[in-house]
Amino acid sequence: MIEKKTILITGGTGSFGKKFVEIALNRYRPRRIIIFSRDELKQHDMQLRYPDRRLSFFIGDIRDGDRLKRAFEAQVDYVIHAAALKQVVACEYNPFEAVKTNIHGAQNIIDAAIDCGVSKVIGLSTDKCVNPINLYGATKLCAEKLFVQGNAYAGAKNTKFSCVRYGNVVGSRGSVIPLFLEQRKNGKITVTDRRMTRFWLTLEQAVEFVVKCLGMMQGGEVFIPRLPSMSVIDVVRALAPEAEIEFTGIKPGEKIHEELLSSNESRHTVALEDMLVIKPEFHTWGDLSMLEGKSLPDRFELRSDNNDTWLSAEELRKMVESLKETH
């Protein structure tokens, strides 16, 4: 899908961007990968880590529409939109900043992609956008809606927009796994609530899923991978079986169980072998017929506690080992 293509990644110096570059350079043959991000030090470190002529680096902020357009004019075929303010507490304390980056930034992506003739744009979303209870989830839900209806906004232009939505990425910035591994050294792990469950996937799985969805997308879909669940208590027992567990209470804006699909969304969702695909309700463009799949039961919802696939301790430890290889 990405062979001989130019791909731009917003927020490209983050966990996903670095893993995407690693996989794309080793397994595929892209013509060029453009890293678009704000931090020159992280870009410098990334250049040292991946000394490849196919990599280019743009300093810029997705809040700056003009800078985005300048970057997109570099004959970009595909855009992967990974830039966001992601820390739940930081978004609550800086709500206007979260809106500017996660919502206005998404609008700037759409405008720049259409104006510059980008073929496909895929946005990275989160399970926290389903029935959101914090500002971060609400901004990501809004960004999803913008991307889906960006296809109508494109009009006669050939730019297509879709999203992928997934759960906790093992080892990404803000993930609880590195925290547990650090706390393990002191023999005490902090857990907010013993009932808590989450969806889990590796960075490699996230990258491969995005690449697959780039190939499938026709515009307006939200792609959800079939992910295993695991309780946070079982995560601790798998990583630090001898450690003492201290329960600290649920944090503001935190759910006991995360959701990847709501009962209202399931009405226009189809199940494929390894994913669920939410089709757009307000659909005035293209043909989504190739995404025919099995309809879901009435009022079906996918939560991390009612999932039919669960992660074993050994499987989680293998995920963590793959994290060590990445770093």
VOGU-3710 file (C-alpha; in Angstrom, 3 decimals, decimal comma):
1> miekktilit> 0,000/0,000/0,000  2,757/2,470/0,854  5,362/1,270/-1,655  6,783/4,183/-3,668  4,459/6,597/-1,842  5,202/9,734/0,142  3,695/9,554/3,623  3,525/12,434/6,090  3,036/11,703/9,788  1,880/14,478/12,087
11> ggtgsfgkkf> 3,287/14,064/15,575  5,825/11,847/13,883  8,397/11,898/16,695  5,957/10,179/19,066  5,733/6,487/19,873  3,601/5,621/16,849  5,649/7,718/14,422  8,957/6,147/15,438  7,548/2,632/15,174  5,939/3,432/11,817
21> veialnryrp> 9,263/4,674/10,447  11,062/1,588/11,702  8,554/-0,802/10,127  8,087/1,155/6,890  11,821/1,414/6,193  12,454/-2,260/6,997  9,409/-3,943/5,439  8,085/-1,620/2,767  9,591/0,654/0,158  8,170/4,146/0,630
31> rriiifsrde> 9,486/6,882/-1,617  9,627/9,321/1,276  8,440/9,689/4,877  7,928/13,197/6,227  8,006/13,707/9,997  5,899/16,735/10,958  6,235/17,762/14,616  7,044/20,645/16,968  10,123/19,436/18,860  13,446/19,992/17,101
41> lkqhdmqlry> 15,371/17,955/19,707  13,186/14,907/19,166  13,585/15,339/15,411  17,366/15,525/15,832  17,383/12,355/17,941  15,193/10,614/15,370  17,534/11,591/12,526  20,413/10,016/14,428  18,385/6,870/15,079  17,204/6,493/11,476
51> pdrrlsffig> 19,915/7,844/9,122  17,936/7,218/5,938  17,670/9,570/2,956  14,000/8,740/2,569  13,247/10,589/5,819  12,468/14,316/5,844  11,678/16,505/8,830  9,343/19,508/9,060  9,168/21,648/12,187  5,557/22,725/12,550
61> dirdgdrlkr> 2,373/22,698/14,615  -0,942/21,355/13,350  -2,515/24,536/14,733  -0,692/26,407/11,949  -2,675/25,788/8,763  -0,204/27,613/6,527  2,693/25,486/7,713  0,665/22,327/7,162  -0,108/23,366/3,599  3,573/24,012/2,955
71> afeaqvdyvi> 4,410/20,524/4,191  1,553/18,883/2,261  2,704/20,527/-0,966  5,704/18,181/-0,993  3,773/15,753/-3,253  2,310/13,903/-0,274  0,220/10,834/-1,125  -0,964/9,830/2,355  -1,190/11,561/5,715  -1,267/9,723/9,042
81> haaalkqvva> -2,552/12,123/11,673  -1,060/11,113/15,027  -0,497/14,526/16,623  -2,662/15,294/19,652  -2,705/16,434/23,242  -3,317/13,081/24,939  -2,857/13,438/28,684  -6,308/13,393/30,300  -5,399/15,613/33,261  -3,413/18,072/31,123
91> ceynpfeavk> -6,383/18,485/28,779  -8,712/19,173/31,712  -6,407/21,868/33,096  -5,715/23,345/29,644  -9,062/22,900/27,868  -8,633/25,645/25,269  -5,251/24,205/24,299  -6,780/20,736/23,896  -9,490/22,159/21,632  -6,971/24,106/19,550
101> tnihgaqnii> -4,777/21,075/18,949  -7,213/18,169/18,800  -10,171/19,872/17,084  -8,873/22,948/15,257  -5,761/20,962/14,327  -7,950/18,278/12,743  -9,767/20,965/10,740  -6,419/22,311/9,527  -5,406/18,806/8,427  -8,610/18,481/6,412
111> daaidcgvsk> -8,271/21,879/4,746  -4,594/21,397/3,882  -5,119/17,868/2,539  -7,950/18,943/0,241  -6,152/22,065/-0,974  -2,927/20,164/-1,683  -4,508/17,109/-3,326  -3,509/14,482/-0,747  -5,049/11,148/-1,712  -5,793/9,593/1,700
121> viglstdkcv> -5,751/10,837/5,290  -6,195/8,523/8,260  -6,539/9,809/11,811  -5,553/7,928/14,967  -8,364/7,925/17,512  -8,913/6,308/20,899  -11,362/4,216/22,881  -11,778/7,235/25,157  -13,875/8,962/22,478  -16,722/6,457/22,992
131> npinlygatk> -19,237/7,917/25,440  -16,523/10,331/26,620  -16,344/11,437/30,241  -13,293/13,689/29,920  -12,307/16,528/27,618  -9,617/14,511/25,855  -12,174/11,887/24,802  -14,633/14,601/23,761  -12,062/16,342/21,548  -11,110/13,052/19,910
141> lcaeklfvqg> -14,778/12,270/19,268  -15,136/15,663/17,607  -12,000/15,029/15,541  -13,468/11,704/14,376  -16,670/13,441/13,289  -14,669/16,069/11,414  -12,654/13,431/9,597  -15,716/11,401/8,619  -17,588/14,406/7,241  -14,405/15,798/5,729
151> nayagakntk> -15,254/13,486/2,838  -18,372/15,542/2,099  -16,378/18,741/2,561  -13,887/17,549/-0,082  -16,616/17,763/-2,730  -15,298/16,850/-6,157  -11,714/16,606/-4,883  -10,325/13,082/-4,582  -9,153/13,335/-0,957  -10,500/10,635/1,362
161> fscvrygnvv> -10,581/10,686/5,181  -10,982/7,820/7,654  -10,034/6,986/11,250  -8,712/4,063/13,227  -9,825/3,662/16,837  -7,982/1,420/19,274  -7,138/0,933/22,958  -4,060/1,136/25,166  -0,772/0,791/23,321  1,729/-1,132/25,424
171> gsrgsviplf> 4,712/1,094/26,108  3,500/4,261/24,415  3,924/7,606/26,141  1,419/7,739/28,987  0,952/3,965/29,065  0,748/2,401/32,510  3,153/-0,404/31,570  6,391/1,653/31,856  5,082/3,044/35,163  4,522/-0,458/36,540
181> leqrkngkit> 7,957/-1,587/35,373  9,552/1,373/37,156  7,504/0,888/40,324  8,420/-2,806/40,345  11,942/-1,834/41,347  10,601/-0,514/44,673  8,296/-3,464/45,287  5,045/-1,466/45,314  2,617/-0,920/42,433  -0,145/1,691/42,520
191> vtdrrmtrfw> -3,511/0,749/40,975  -6,522/3,027/40,978  -9,256/0,341/41,152  -9,142/-3,467/41,285  -12,089/-3,784/38,840  -10,419/-1,880/36,027  -10,010/-3,481/32,572  -8,448/-2,194/29,356  -7,908/-3,144/25,702  -4,254/-3,778/24,780
201> ltleqavefv> -2,140/-3,849/21,622  1,496/-3,335/20,691  2,922/-0,471/18,666  3,719/-2,915/15,879  0,106/-4,085/15,773  -1,061/-0,470/15,674  1,238/0,366/12,756  0,302/-2,717/10,740  -3,382/-2,033/11,348  -3,063/1,536/10,095
211> vkclgmmqgg> -1,225/0,395/6,965  -3,927/-2,209/6,291  -6,693/0,366/6,754  -4,950/2,774/4,375  -5,369/0,099/1,739  -9,017/-0,621/2,573  -10,404/2,838/3,220  -12,816/4,451/0,804  -13,631/7,432/3,004  -15,670/7,906/6,151
221> evfiprlpsm> -15,015/4,622/7,919  -13,842/4,212/11,500  -11,802/1,015/11,732  -11,604/-0,853/15,060  -9,200/-3,808/15,463  -10,259/-6,896/17,387  -8,216/-6,505/20,556  -7,844/-8,612/23,694  -8,732/-7,256/27,121  -6,909/-7,653/30,408
231> svidvvrala> -7,632/-6,423/33,898  -5,116/-3,993/35,337  -4,705/-6,279/38,378  -3,720/-9,145/36,065  -1,262/-6,835/34,322  0,421/-6,169/37,674  0,464/-9,865/38,577  2,018/-10,709/35,207  4,756/-8,085/35,448  5,412/-7,934/39,188
241> peaeieftgi> 3,924/-10,968/40,946  5,854/-10,315/44,170  5,034/-6,615/44,406  2,652/-5,083/46,909  -0,416/-3,410/45,367  -1,628/-0,070/46,701  -5,105/1,056/45,625  -5,293/4,824/45,211  -8,871/5,370/43,974  -10,242/6,176/40,535
251> kpgekiheel> -8,769/9,321/39,026  -10,990/12,138/37,734  -12,022/11,455/34,139  -11,165/7,750/34,355  -13,480/4,845/33,506  -13,608/1,417/35,142  -13,967/-0,179/31,687  -13,127/1,379/28,320  -15,361/1,135/25,252  -14,433/0,678/21,614
261> lssnesrhtv> -17,957/0,614/20,177  -21,211/2,013/21,540  -24,622/0,423/21,118  -25,758/3,329/18,927  -22,747/2,966/16,629  -23,267/-0,780/16,284  -26,375/-0,203/14,165  -24,211/0,942/11,267  -21,168/-1,241/11,967  -20,102/-4,414/10,183
271> aledmlvikp> -17,855/-7,161/11,505  -14,998/-8,431/9,387  -12,632/-11,232/10,355  -10,156/-9,135/12,334  -11,917/-5,792/12,761  -15,136/-3,860/13,114  -15,902/-1,081/10,636  -18,213/1,784/11,544  -19,783/3,074/8,353  -20,745/6,753/8,148
281> efhtwgdlsm> -24,417/7,466/8,866  -24,518/10,628/6,754  -22,968/9,275/3,585  -23,073/11,286/0,358  -19,855/10,213/-1,344  -18,208/7,171/-2,934  -19,040/3,495/-2,712  -18,491/1,503/0,473  -19,850/-1,762/-0,942  -16,530/-3,630/-0,651
291> legkslpdrf> -16,785/-3,288/3,120  -19,785/-5,553/3,418  -19,559/-7,720/6,504  -21,645/-9,346/9,184  -24,175/-7,165/10,974  -23,920/-6,921/14,746  -26,604/-7,974/17,260  -29,085/-5,347/18,336  -27,604/-2,905/20,890  -24,232/-4,628/20,746
301> elrsdnndtw> -21,452/-2,728/22,479  -17,797/-3,586/22,821  -16,320/-2,865/26,239  -13,109/-4,073/27,800  -15,119/-6,105/30,342  -17,538/-7,829/27,924  -14,883/-8,701/25,355  -14,704/-12,310/24,137  -10,890/-12,250/23,858  -8,612/-11,932/26,868
311> lsaeelrkmv> -4,867/-11,572/27,164  -2,873/-14,124/29,135  0,016/-13,233/31,429  2,473/-14,861/29,031  1,100/-12,947/26,046  1,445/-9,684/27,945  5,033/-10,480/28,914  5,835/-11,100/25,232  4,364/-7,682/24,409  6,616/-6,100/27,011
321> eslketh> 9,637/-7,933/25,601  8,859/-6,481/22,165  8,782/-3,062/23,830  12,338/-3,566/25,114  13,468/-4,411/21,576  11,917/-1,164/20,311  13,827/0,922/22,826
//
